[in-house]
Amino acid sequence: MPGDASALTRLWVERLVVGEGLCPFAQPVMSNLLIDVCDQPQLELLTESFLSLLLKMSASSEDDIPTALFVCDSDLLQDFDDYLDWLAICEELLAQAGLEGDIQLASFHPHYQFDGEDDDDMSHYSNRSPFPMLHLIRENHISAALATVTRPEAIPERNKRHMRRLGREGLLQLMPELRHTAVFRD
């Protein structure tokens, strides 16, 4: 099963994140993207696995691991509020490890909800992923990438508009593999 989660996650990144331009910084690091799938059934073990990846990334060279996705392939964290609570724990671990300013976390979840948007708004799909996951990003890569993009502050709103234009059927045409994932199950 972890092999399937890794393959589906990579496909999601290739087709949606890179292919639809949701992240203009992703293409250059795709060949070295580390996808770490964890199927631990207990939150404590999942968190230990996340910390292990965080420390592995911080100890590695930027060429070896420029960026990583930590994917939860278990029944844990299916509830978005539980996921947000866990994200806060992971952000605290990042701070305790002294890695603030070096590594940043971005969050993705099958039921991602932006504050202030209607529950059924397609904008949420810019951050909806096949599995609960955290993206570990090197801060210096973000700084370098931001220097190459016009109006980077507009990226989130542009992505929301794009997902609204694409719509549910357009998204499923682009990536039919999502149809039977938690992204489209209630």
Number of C-alpha atoms within 10 A of each C-alpha: 10 15 9 11 20 20 13 18 20 18 16 20 20 16 15 19 21 18 16 17 17 21 16 17 18 18 15 12 15 16 9 14 18 21 18 19 23 20 18 17 13 11 12 10 13 21 18 13 18 22 16 12 18 20 14 12 21 17 10 11 10 14 9 11 19 21 22 22 24 23 26 25 23 18 13 16 21 17 14 16 13 11 20 15 11 16 19 11 13 19 15 13 17 20 13 10 13 11 17 16 11 13 21 18 19 12 18 24 26 25 25 23 22 15 8 6 11 11 13 9 15 21 26 23 26 25 20 22 25 24 25 25 27 21 18 21 19 22 16 14 16 13 10 11 15 15 10 11 12 9 9 13 10 9 16 15 12 16 21 20 15 18 21 18 13 17 16 15 10 13 18 14 13 16 14 12 13 19 14 10 15 17 17 14 10 7
